[in-house]
Amino acid sequence: MVTFTDRLSDDSDYKREELIKKIEHALGQMTLKELEALSYDMFTKGYLED
């Protein structure tokens, strides 16, 4: 039996996967300098480890 919360979870998973695809595509279009700037920003915010 599928519950309402299961449907919300499935929708969230789908949205998450779509966002990841869009971000991966955008990353592939960035220059090295842009990637370095993004990496530094993410590192200073705690999203990346050294």
C-alpha positions in Angstrom: 0.0 0.0 0.0 1.4 3.4 -1.1 0.9 6.1 1.5 0.9 9.9 1.0 4.3 10.2 2.7 5.8 7.6 0.3 4.7 9.7 -2.6 6.3 12.8 -1.1 9.5 10.9 -0.6 9.5 9.6 -4.2 8.9 13.2 -5.5 11.7 14.5 -3.3 14.0 11.8 -4.6 13.1 12.6 -8.2 13.7 16.4 -7.7 17.0 15.6 -6.0 18.2 13.5 -8.9 17.1 16.1 -11.4 19.0 18.8 -9.6 22.1 16.7 -9.5 21.9 16.1 -13.2 21.5 19.9 -13.8 24.4 20.7 -11.5 26.6 18.0 -13.2 25.9 19.5 -16.6 26.7 23.0 -15.4 30.0 21.8 -13.8 31.0 20.3 -17.1 30.6 23.7 -18.8 32.7 25.6 -16.3 36.3 26.7 -16.8 39.1 25.6 -14.4 39.1 29.0 -12.7 35.3 28.8 -12.2 35.6 25.3 -10.8 38.4 26.4 -8.5 36.3 29.4 -7.2 33.4 27.1 -6.6 35.6 24.5 -4.9 37.0 27.2 -2.6 33.5 28.5 -1.8 32.2 25.1 -1.0 35.3 24.3 1.1 34.9 27.5 3.2 31.2 26.6 3.8 32.1 23.1 4.9 30.7 21.2 1.9 34.1 19.9 0.9 37.0 18.5 3.0 40.7 19.1 2.2 
